[in-house]
Amino acid sequence: MLDTAISTRTDISDKRLLRSFSYIGGKWVAGDDNASLPVTDPGTGDRIGEIASLSAAQSRAAVDHAQAAFADWAMTLPQDRAVILRRWFDLVMEAKEDLARIMVLEQGKPLSEARGEIDYAASFIEFYAEETKRPNIEGVTSHLPDAEVELWLEPMGVAALITPWNFPSAMLTRKAAAAIAAGCTVVAHPSGETPYSALALAELAERAGLPAGVFNVVTGKASTIVEPWTEDHRVRALSFTGSTDIGKLLYRQSAQTVKRLVLELGGHAPVIVFKGADLDQAVEETIKAKFATSGQDCLGANRIYVERPIYDEFCRRFVEATKKLTVGKGLDDPDIGPLMNDKAIAKQQEHVKDALEKGATLACGGEVLPQGPLFYAPTVLTDVTDEALIMHEETFGPVAPITPFETEEEVVRRANDSEYGLVAYVHSLNPRRIYRVSRALQYGMVAVNRTKVTGAPIPFGGVKQSGLGREGARRGMEQFMEIKYVCRDWR
C-alpha cells in the first residue's frame, strides 16, 4: 500500500488532485508488485508520500494505449480539441491554489513563484486551445503543368514527453498542450522528485474530457520508463527538458528509430551591463535573473559582466540587494527556498571554493544556512576570473559571479565562449549598441533591459548545446506535425 501522507494535508482542498498512481489509458495504475518511490519535501526533509514505480512492460503498455487512441484523436475536429483544451485550462485556473501548494511541497519553491508557475502553465493550454484551429492546408504555385500542389500539416503520432523538477507544471503543459492540439497522443514522464504536479494535471485533463489514451502520465525510474520509448518506433517524437548530458544520451538512444527530437537543455546565461545603463534597473533585473527559483533555472544568470567604469558601484548595490533576500520554506513565501537535493548543495560549495582559490572575493553568503541542509545562502562572488569553474559550468543555484570588462568586443567574445546558447541578458540605453550586441551574441534568446521574456506566444529555445527545436508559439505545435506534400493531376 502506498504511503499517501500528502492526502491528509488540510491546506489542499481538492483531495482528488493528490494522485499516487500513474495515469494510463484513462485508468490509475499501480506499479507491478506495488513498487513505489518516495517523494520528499526539500524544505523539511520529510517524506510527503510515495508514487507508483512502473515497470518497463507497463511503460510499453502506455505506448500501446497512446497508439490505440491516436487515430481517433488525430481525426477529431480541431474545434472539438479546442473545447477540451479550453476546459482543461479553466479547471487548472480554478485549482490554482491547490496546484501551487502541491508544487511547493514537492519542489520547495516560494509559494508566490508556484502560483506564478501555475498561471504560466495554464497559459500554454489556453494558447494551444486557440492555436489548434490555425494550421491550414497551404496552396503552393505549381511547378508542373496540369497539376495542383498542396502542403498539409498532420500530427506525427505518439509523442514522448520528459519533464524536469524545477518547473514541474509549466514544462509539462508547454509540451503536452502543443502535442495534443496538433492531434498527437502523449506519454509523459515527470521527474521522480516532483511527480504530484503532473498527476494532478492528469486528473484535471480527465475531468476536462480528454479521451482515454490521449494523455498518459507514467511515473517511476527514468531509465526504466524512458528507454522503452526511445526504442519504440511508434513513438515518433520525443521532447525533453533537462541537462545537456541526458539530452545527448536521449539523442543517441533515439537514433535507431529516427525520432523528431525537441531538446531544451542546459544554459549558462551571461548578463552584460554597459556603462550608461539604468543602474537601478540593471541591479533589480539581474537579481531576478539570478535568484528566481533559488537559481535553479536554465534561464538563470550564471555570469555577470559589468563594464569597468560602473563595476564597483554595481557590485556594491548588487551585494546590498542580495543581503536583503529572505530565505525559508516555500509555504512561508520567502525570496529563496531550498535547493532540490544534496548534489545541488555540493555544486554550490564546489563552485565557490574553486572561484575563491582562483582569485575571486566572497562578498556575501557562501554557506549552508541553519534553516536546513538544503538551504544555501544567496551568495555573491566578485572579481571572478574566466578560469573559474563557475564561468563555464551551470551552477543551478543562488551563487552570483561578477567580473569586470573593458570593451564591447571583449565582453561579446567572453559571453560567446560557451558550449551553451540559451539566453543572454543585456543592459544598455544605447540603441546602436543594443542592436550590435544582440546580433553578435550566439544565443537563442536575448533579453534587453529586462529579465522576463518567456510566454506561450514566443518560440522558446537555444542554440549550440542548449538544445534543438523550439517550444511555445505556433512553432511549438509544428514540432509535433509532419508536412505532407500532395501533387495531383487536375485534368
C-alpha positions in Angstrom: 0.0 0.0 0.0 1.4 3.4 -1.0 2.1 6.0 1.7 -0.3 8.8 0.9 0.6 11.1 3.7 0.2 14.1 1.4 -3.6 13.3 1.1 -4.0 14.2 4.8 -3.0 17.9 4.4 -5.6 20.3 5.4 -4.3 23.2 3.2 -5.2 21.4 -0.1 -9.0 21.4 -0.5 -9.5 19.1 -3.5 -8.0 15.8 -2.3 -8.7 14.1 -5.7 -5.8 16.1 -7.1 -3.4 14.1 -4.8 -2.8 11.1 -7.0 -0.1 8.5 -6.3 -0.7 6.1 -9.2 0.2 6.6 -12.9 -2.5 7.5 -15.4 -2.6 5.2 -18.4 -5.4 4.6 -20.9 -7.8 6.6 -18.7 -7.1 4.5 -15.6 -5.0 5.0 -12.5 -2.3 2.3 -12.5 -0.2 0.9 -9.7 3.3 -0.4 -10.3 3.9 -4.1 -10.7 4.2 -5.8 -7.3 3.1 -2.4 -5.9 6.6 -0.9 -6.5 6.8 2.6 -5.3 9.2 5.6 -4.9 9.3 8.1 -2.0 8.7 11.8 -2.6 10.4 14.2 -0.1 9.7 17.8 0.8 13.1 19.6 0.2 12.3 22.2 2.8 11.8 19.8 5.7 13.3 16.5 4.5 10.0 14.9 5.4 8.6 12.2 3.2 5.3 13.5 1.8 4.2 10.3 0.2 5.0 7.7 -2.4 4.2 7.3 -6.1 3.8 4.2 -8.2 7.1 3.0 -9.8 6.1 1.3 -13.1 8.0 -1.4 -14.9 9.4 -1.3 -18.5 6.5 -3.5 -19.6 4.0 -1.0 -18.2 5.8 1.8 -19.9 5.4 0.0 -23.2 1.8 -0.6 -22.4 1.3 3.2 -22.1 2.5 3.5 -25.7 0.0 0.8 -26.7 -2.8 2.9 -25.2 -1.5 6.1 -26.8 -1.1 4.4 -30.2 -4.6 3.0 -29.9 -6.1 6.4 -29.2 -4.1 8.2 -31.9 -6.2 7.6 -35.0 -9.5 8.9 -33.4 -7.8 11.9 -31.8 -6.0 12.9 -34.9 -9.3 12.9 -36.8 -11.1 14.8 -34.1 -12.2 18.2 -35.4 -9.7 20.9 -34.3 -12.6 23.0 -32.8 -13.5 20.0 -30.7 -10.0 19.6 -29.5 -10.0 23.3 -28.7 -13.1 23.0 -26.5 -11.5 20.2 -24.4 -8.2 22.1 -24.0 -10.1 25.3 -23.0 -12.0 23.3 -20.4 -8.6 21.9 -19.1 -7.3 25.5 -18.9 -10.4 26.6 -16.9 -10.0 23.7 -14.5 -6.3 24.4 -13.9 -7.1 28.0 -13.1 -9.9 27.0 -10.7 -7.4 24.7 -8.9 -4.6 27.2 -8.9 -4.1 27.5 -5.2 -4.2 23.7 -4.6 -1.8 23.1 -7.5 0.6 25.8 -6.2 0.7 24.2 -2.8 1.3 20.7 -4.2 4.2 22.1 -6.1 5.7 23.8 -3.1 5.5 20.6 -1.1 7.5 18.5 -3.6 9.7 21.2 -5.2 10.2 23.7 -2.4 9.9 27.0 -4.4 8.3 30.0 -2.7 4.5 30.0 -2.8 4.2 33.1 -4.9 6.6 31.7 -7.5 4.5 28.5 -7.5 1.3 30.5 -8.1 3.1 32.3 -10.9 4.1 28.9 -12.5 0.5 27.7 -12.5 -0.5 30.8 -14.4 2.4 30.2 -16.8 1.5 26.5 -17.2 -2.2 27.3 -17.8 -1.3 29.9 -20.4 0.1 27.2 -22.7 -3.1 25.2 -22.5 -5.1 28.3 -23.3 -2.8 29.3 -26.2 -2.9 25.9 -27.8 -6.6 25.7 -27.4 -6.8 28.6 -29.7 -3.8 27.6 -31.9 -5.2 24.1 -32.7 -7.6 25.7 -35.1 -4.9 27.6 -37.0 -3.0 25.1 -39.2 -4.3 25.1 -42.7 -3.7 23.4 -46.0 -1.2 25.6 -47.8 -1.5 26.1 -51.5 1.7 26.3 -53.5 2.1 27.6 -57.0 2.6 24.5 -59.1 5.9 24.0 -60.9 4.3 21.3 -63.1 1.7 21.7 -65.9 -1.7 20.3 -65.2 -1.0 19.8 -61.5 -2.3 21.1 -58.2 0.2 21.3 -55.3 -0.8 21.4 -51.6 1.1 21.1 -48.3 -0.8 19.5 -45.4 0.2 19.6 -41.7 -0.6 16.4 -40.0 0.0 15.0 -36.5 3.1 12.8 -36.2 1.7 10.1 -33.8 2.7 9.3 -30.3 4.8 11.9 -28.5 7.0 11.1 -25.5 7.5 14.0 -23.1 10.1 14.0 -20.3 9.9 16.9 -17.8 12.2 18.3 -15.1 11.7 19.0 -11.4 12.3 22.8 -11.4 9.1 23.7 -13.4 7.0 20.5 -12.9 3.7 22.0 -14.2 4.8 24.5 -16.9 7.2 22.2 -18.7 4.5 19.6 -18.9 1.8 21.8 -20.3 4.2 23.6 -22.7 4.9 20.2 -24.3 1.6 18.4 -23.8 -0.8 21.1 -24.8 1.2 21.6 -28.1 1.3 17.9 -28.9 -2.4 17.3 -28.1 -3.5 20.4 -30.0 -1.6 19.1 -33.0 -3.6 15.9 -32.8 -0.9 13.7 -31.2 -1.3 11.5 -28.2 1.1 11.7 -25.3 3.1 9.5 -22.9 4.7 11.7 -20.3 7.3 11.0 -17.6 7.7 13.6 -14.9 10.7 13.8 -12.6 10.6 11.3 -9.7 11.3 14.2 -7.4 8.1 16.2 -8.4 5.5 13.8 -9.8 2.5 15.0 -7.9 2.1 18.2 -10.0 2.0 16.1 -13.2 -0.5 13.6 -11.8 -2.8 16.5 -10.6 -2.7 17.8 -14.2 -3.7 14.4 -15.4 -6.7 14.4 -13.0 -7.8 17.7 -14.4 -7.3 16.6 -18.0 -9.6 13.6 -17.4 -12.2 16.0 -15.9 -11.9 18.2 -19.0 -12.8 15.3 -21.2 -9.6 14.2 -22.8 -10.3 10.7 -24.2 -8.6 7.7 -22.6 -5.1 7.2 -24.0 -4.6 10.7 -25.3 -2.7 11.9 -22.2 -0.8 9.3 -20.2 1.5 10.1 -17.2 3.9 7.3 -16.3 5.8 7.5 -13.0 8.9 5.5 -11.9 12.6 5.4 -12.5 13.6 7.4 -15.6 15.8 4.7 -17.1 13.1 2.1 -16.7 10.3 4.3 -18.2 12.1 6.2 -20.9 14.3 3.7 -22.6 11.4 1.6 -24.0 10.1 4.8 -25.5 13.4 5.7 -27.3 13.4 2.1 -28.7 9.8 2.1 -29.8 9.2 3.1 -33.5 5.6 4.1 -32.7 6.9 7.0 -30.6 7.5 9.5 -33.4 8.6 12.5 -31.4 10.4 13.0 -28.1 10.6 16.2 -26.2 12.9 16.6 -23.2 13.8 19.4 -20.8 16.8 18.8 -18.6 20.6 18.6 -18.6 22.7 18.6 -21.7 24.3 15.2 -20.7 20.9 13.5 -20.5 19.8 15.2 -23.7 22.8 13.7 -25.5 22.0 10.3 -24.1 18.4 10.5 -25.4 19.7 11.7 -28.7 21.9 8.6 -29.1 19.1 6.2 -27.8 16.6 7.7 -30.3 18.9 7.4 -33.3 17.8 3.9 -34.3 14.2 4.9 -34.6 15.0 8.4 -36.1 12.6 10.4 -33.9 11.8 14.0 -34.1 13.6 15.5 -31.1 12.9 18.7 -29.2 15.6 19.2 -26.6 15.6 22.1 -24.1 18.9 21.6 -22.4 21.4 23.4 -20.2 22.1 27.1 -20.1 24.9 29.4 -18.9 23.4 32.8 -19.3 25.6 35.9 -19.4 24.4 39.2 -18.1 26.2 42.2 -19.7 25.8 45.6 -18.1 27.3 48.5 -20.0 28.1 52.0 -18.6 25.2 54.3 -19.3 22.7 51.6 -18.4 20.0 52.4 -15.9 21.9 51.0 -12.9 19.0 50.7 -10.6 17.1 48.7 -13.2 20.1 46.6 -14.1 20.7 45.6 -10.5 17.0 44.8 -9.9 16.6 42.8 -13.1 19.9 40.9 -12.5 18.8 40.0 -9.0 15.6 38.5 -10.7 17.7 36.7 -13.4 20.0 35.1 -10.8 17.8 34.2 -7.8 14.4 33.2 -9.2 13.6 29.6 -8.3 16.5 29.8 -5.9 18.8 30.0 -9.0 17.5 26.6 -10.2 16.5 27.8 -13.7 18.1 27.1 -17.1 17.5 30.8 -17.8 19.3 31.8 -14.6 22.1 34.3 -14.8 25.4 32.4 -14.5 28.0 35.1 -15.4 27.6 38.8 -14.7 29.9 41.0 -16.8 29.9 44.7 -15.8 31.8 47.5 -17.6 34.8 48.8 -15.6 33.6 52.4 -15.0 30.5 51.2 -13.2 31.8 47.9 -11.8 32.4 49.0 -8.2 29.1 50.7 -7.8 27.2 47.8 -9.5 28.8 45.3 -7.1 28.0 47.5 -4.1 24.3 47.8 -5.0 24.1 44.1 -6.0 25.5 42.8 -2.8 23.3 45.2 -0.8 20.2 43.8 -2.6 21.3 40.2 -2.2 21.7 40.6 1.5 18.1 41.7 1.7 16.8 38.5 0.2 14.9 36.3 2.6 15.4 32.5 2.8 12.9 30.0 4.1 10.4 27.2 3.5 8.3 27.6 0.4 4.9 27.9 2.1 6.3 30.9 4.1 6.8 32.6 0.8 10.4 33.8 1.1 12.6 35.1 -1.8 14.7 32.0 -1.7 13.6 28.4 -1.0 15.6 25.2 -0.5 17.7 23.6 -3.2 16.4 20.3 -4.6 18.9 17.8 -3.2 22.4 17.2 -1.7 24.0 17.3 -5.2 22.9 20.8 -5.7 24.4 21.9 -2.4 27.6 20.2 -3.2 27.8 22.0 -6.6 27.4 25.4 -4.9 30.2 24.6 -2.5 32.5 23.3 -5.2 32.0 26.4 -7.4 32.5 28.9 -4.6 35.6 27.1 -3.3 37.1 26.9 -6.8 36.4 30.6 -7.6 38.0 31.7 -4.3 41.1 29.6 -5.0 41.4 31.3 -8.4 41.3 34.8 -7.1 37.6 35.8 -6.5 36.4 37.6 -3.5 33.4 36.4 -1.4 31.2 39.5 -1.0 28.4 37.7 0.9 26.9 34.3 1.6 28.9 31.2 0.8 27.4 28.9 3.4 24.7 26.4 4.2 22.1 28.1 6.4 20.7 26.9 9.7 17.2 26.6 8.2 18.2 23.1 6.9 20.8 21.1 4.9 19.3 22.2 1.6 19.2 26.0 2.3 22.2 27.8 0.7 22.8 31.5 1.4 22.4 33.8 -1.6 26.0 34.3 -2.5 28.0 37.0 -4.4 31.5 36.5 -5.8 33.3 39.4 -7.2 36.4 39.7 -9.4 35.8 36.2 -10.7 38.3 35.0 -13.3 37.4 33.3 -16.5 39.3 30.2 -15.4 36.9 29.5 -12.5 34.5 26.5 -13.0 31.5 28.7 -12.3 32.3 30.7 -15.5 32.0 27.5 -17.6 29.6 25.2 -15.7 25.9 25.7 -15.0 25.7 26.4 -11.2 21.9 25.9 -10.9 21.8 27.6 -7.5 21.9 31.0 -5.7 25.6 31.9 -6.4 26.3 35.0 -8.5 29.7 35.6 -10.0 30.6 39.1 -11.1 33.5 40.2 -13.3 34.6 43.4 -15.0 35.1 44.0 -18.7 36.8 46.8 -20.7 35.3 46.8 -24.2 32.2 45.6 -26.1 34.2 43.3 -28.4 35.9 41.7 -25.4 32.6 41.0 -23.5 30.9 39.6 -26.5 33.8 37.2 -27.1 33.8 36.1 -23.4 30.0 35.7 -23.4 30.1 33.6 -26.5 32.9 31.4 -25.2 30.5 28.7 -24.0 29.1 25.4 -25.3 25.7 26.8 -24.2 23.4 29.2 -26.0 20.0 29.5 -24.4 19.5 33.1 -23.2 21.6 36.2 -22.7 20.8 39.5 -20.9 21.9 42.9 -22.0 21.6 46.2 -20.1 22.2 49.4 -22.1 20.4 52.5 -23.2 22.4 52.9 -26.4 20.2 51.7 -29.3 23.1 51.1 -31.7 24.9 49.0 -29.1 21.8 47.1 -28.2 21.4 46.2 -31.9 25.1 45.2 -32.4 25.4 43.1 -29.3 22.0 41.4 -29.7 23.1 40.4 -33.2 26.6 39.3 -32.1 25.5 37.1 -29.2 25.3 33.4 -30.1 22.1 32.7 -28.1 18.6 31.6 -29.0 17.0 34.4 -26.9 18.3 37.9 -25.9 16.6 39.9 -23.2 17.3 43.7 -23.2 16.9 45.7 -20.1 14.6 43.1 -18.6 14.5 39.5 -17.3 11.1 38.0 -18.1 10.9 37.2 -21.8 9.1 33.8 -21.9 5.5 33.1 -22.6 3.2 31.0 -24.6 3.3 33.1 -27.8 7.1 33.0 -28.2 9.3 30.2 -29.5 11.5 29.2 -26.5 14.8 27.5 -27.2 18.5 27.7 -27.6 21.4 27.1 -29.9 24.6 25.1 -29.7 24.4 22.5 -26.8 21.4 24.2 -25.3 19.1 22.3 -27.5 17.1 21.6 -30.6 13.8 22.9 -31.8 11.5 25.4 -30.1 8.6 25.2 -27.6 5.7 27.6 -27.4 4.2 29.7 -30.2 3.0 28.1 -33.4 6.4 26.5 -33.9 6.0 24.6 -30.7 2.9 22.8 -32.1 4.5 22.3 -35.5 7.3 20.3 -33.8 4.7 17.6 -33.4 3.4 17.7 -37.0 4.7 16.5 -40.4 4.4 18.3 -43.7 2.7 16.1 -46.3 3.2 17.3 -49.9 0.3 16.4 -52.3 0.6 16.8 -56.0 -2.4 15.8 -58.1 -3.4 16.0 -61.7 -6.5 18.2 -62.1 -7.3 17.2 -65.7 
